[in-house]
């Protein structure tokens, strides 16, 4: 989802409904007007990409006016600003805080989306640490299942597919790491993880090959044969079949 769409949505989802809220007693109108006055410069700072200033202004607003639609919108925009600034950990914390404080909010799906893409942002450079990818998948999966018609659901599913590829390849790399060091039990366990947990990953084909080879080295010939048959059935043109004693189908 583009940056412009994200900004537009996150800046309007809560505020749009405030005009129809029932009038509150005392000085609620004055408080609302004061909160709006603080909200505008924060909004402008975020829109021009000055996320550090936006975060400070949103947090100041919430400190002075902790309740109401502007405070809630400030919480969401703070999470978004942290994400845009590249601070994944702070973005996740801000999104989680909104989810905890407002679980029934009609726009809590956006907070789940922010949580997911913040974790997704942390995947880069963490090839040997699957935690960010797993947490991103979990958050995006929650969004896609609870709010299948959400404006963010399609993008969430696309990212989930990419995460499956990442985790599948990561586990395959670990399998191969163990295999070349003759740690065949560990290699087989990792390859099994690829095959069972990340079935849609392109890494599955090669994982079946290394699983069969690991079984061969462990003298588990029946399991090796069964795995080879699974590889041949699912990937009849696989280049790995010849190395396992079978011929790939042509045509």
SVG drawing of the C-alpha trace seen along z (x, -y; Angstrom):
<svg xmlns="http://www.w3.org/2000/svg" viewBox="-25 -26 56 75">
<polyline fill="none" stroke="black" stroke-width="0.4" points="0.0,0.0 1.4,-3.3 2.7,-5.9 0.1,-8.4 -2.8,-6.0 -1.4,-5.0 -1.1,-8.6 -4.6,-9.5 -6.2,-6.5 -4.4,-6.8 -5.1,-10.5 -8.9,-10.2 -10.1,-6.8 -10.8,-8.1 -11.2,-11.9 -13.9,-11.5 -16.4,-10.3 -15.8,-12.8 -18.3,-15.4 -21.2,-12.9 -20.2,-12.1 -22.8,-13.1 -22.1,-16.3 -20.4,-15.9 -21.0,-18.0 -18.6,-20.5 -15.9,-21.8 -15.6,-18.9 -16.0,-21.1 -13.2,-23.4 -11.0,-20.3 -11.8,-19.0 -10.9,-22.3 -7.6,-22.5 -6.7,-18.9 -7.4,-19.7 -5.1,-22.7 -2.3,-20.5 -3.1,-17.8 -2.8,-20.0 1.0,-20.8 1.7,-17.1 -0.3,-16.1 1.6,-18.5 4.9,-17.3 4.0,-13.8 2.8,-14.6 6.0,-16.4 8.1,-13.4 9.4,-15.0 8.5,-12.0 10.7,-12.8 8.8,-16.1 5.5,-14.4 6.1,-11.8 7.0,-14.4 4.0,-16.5 1.6,-13.5 3.0,-12.4 2.6,-15.9 -1.0,-15.9 -1.8,-12.6 -0.1,-13.7 -2.3,-16.8 -5.5,-15.2 -5.2,-11.4 -8.8,-10.7 -11.0,-11.3 -10.7,-10.8 -7.6,-13.0 -5.7,-11.1 -6.6,-7.8 -5.6,-9.1 -2.4,-10.4 -1.6,-6.9 -2.1,-5.4 -0.1,-8.1 2.7,-7.7 3.0,-4.1 3.0,-5.0 5.6,-7.7 7.9,-5.3 7.5,-2.8 8.3,-5.4 11.3,-6.5 12.6,-2.9 12.2,-2.3 10.5,1.1 10.6,1.9 9.0,-1.4 6.3,-1.1 5.4,2.4 5.2,1.2 3.0,-1.8 0.7,0.4 0.4,3.0 -0.5,0.2 -3.3,-0.9 -4.6,2.6 -4.5,3.1 -6.2,-0.2 -8.8,0.0 -9.5,3.7 -13.0,2.8 -12.1,-0.2 -13.5,0.0 -10.1,-0.7 -8.0,1.7 -7.4,3.6 -5.1,0.8 -3.1,1.1 -2.7,4.9 -1.5,4.0 1.0,1.5 2.3,4.1 2.7,6.6 4.5,4.4 6.8,3.1 7.9,6.6 8.2,7.2 10.4,4.1 12.7,5.8 13.2,8.9 15.9,7.4 19.3,8.3 17.9,11.0 18.3,14.0 19.5,16.2 16.9,14.8 13.4,16.0 11.6,14.2 10.8,11.0 9.4,12.9 7.4,15.3 5.9,12.3 5.2,10.4 3.4,13.5 1.4,13.9 0.2,10.3 -0.7,10.2 -2.4,13.5 -4.5,12.2 -5.5,9.2 -6.3,11.3 -8.5,13.8 -10.3,11.4 -10.9,8.7 -10.8,10.5 -12.4,7.5 -10.1,4.9 -8.5,2.4 -5.2,3.8 -6.0,7.5 -4.7,7.9 -1.4,6.4 -1.2,8.5 -1.7,11.7 1.0,10.7 3.5,10.1 2.6,13.4 3.4,15.2 6.7,13.5 7.4,14.4 6.7,18.1 9.4,17.8 11.8,16.2 11.3,18.7 11.4,21.6 14.7,20.5 16.1,19.7 15.4,23.2 16.7,24.7 19.9,22.8 20.2,24.2 19.5,27.7 22.3,27.4 24.6,26.0 24.1,29.1 24.2,31.5 27.7,30.4 28.9,30.9 27.5,34.5 24.9,33.6 22.3,35.5 19.7,35.7 19.7,31.9 19.6,31.5 16.6,33.8 14.8,31.9 15.3,28.6 14.3,29.9 11.1,31.5 10.3,28.0 10.4,26.6 8.3,29.4 5.6,29.3 5.4,25.7 6.3,23.8 4.7,26.0 4.2,23.1 7.8,22.1 9.9,22.7 12.5,24.1 10.3,27.2 11.7,29.0 15.3,28.8 14.3,29.6 12.8,32.9 16.1,33.7 18.2,33.0 15.8,34.8 16.1,37.9 19.9,37.7 20.0,37.3 17.9,40.4 20.2,42.3 23.2,41.3 21.3,42.4 20.6,45.8 16.9,45.0 16.3,46.4 12.6,46.8 12.2,43.1 14.6,42.1 12.6,43.9 9.3,42.5 10.8,39.0 12.1,39.5 8.7,40.6 7.1,37.5 9.7,35.4 9.0,37.2 5.3,36.9 5.3,33.1 8.2,32.1 8.3,34.7 10.9,32.5 13.1,31.9 16.8,31.8 17.4,33.5 15.7,36.8 18.7,38.1 20.9,37.6 18.5,39.8 18.5,42.5 15.4,41.5 14.9,39.9 13.0,36.6 9.9,36.7 10.2,34.7 7.5,32.9"/>
</svg>
